[in-house]
Amino acid sequence: MIAASLLVFSCSINLAMDLLFVTVFRFGVAGLACATVFAQIISTLLCFRHILKNYSFLIPGKNDFRYCPELMSELLSTGFS
């Protein structure tokens, strides 16, 4: 439900900024591109905030980045095959 809400919010922000950049600021196609980028940045930040708040176990810690020789050799052999 949250993902759909964020998607609708992002699309709404994009549409509002499209209208603002094209009709008020007269940026043309570049304004449309900027509005899309800004809307996606806002959507990404809201998604990260939601993940940090509700699913903090998904955020990797220091122990998740340790070197494991067995895993490294398995990944390399799979990659080169």
PEPEPE-V762344 format. One record per helix or strand. SS is the DSSP state (H for helix, E for strand). FROM is the first residue (numbers start at 1). TO is the last residue. If there is no record, write none. Layout:
ss=SS from=FROM to=TO
ss=SS from=FROM to=TO
//
This chain:
ss=H from=2 to=24
ss=H from=29 to=54
ss=H from=56 to=58
ss=H from=62 to=65
ss=H from=69 to=80
//
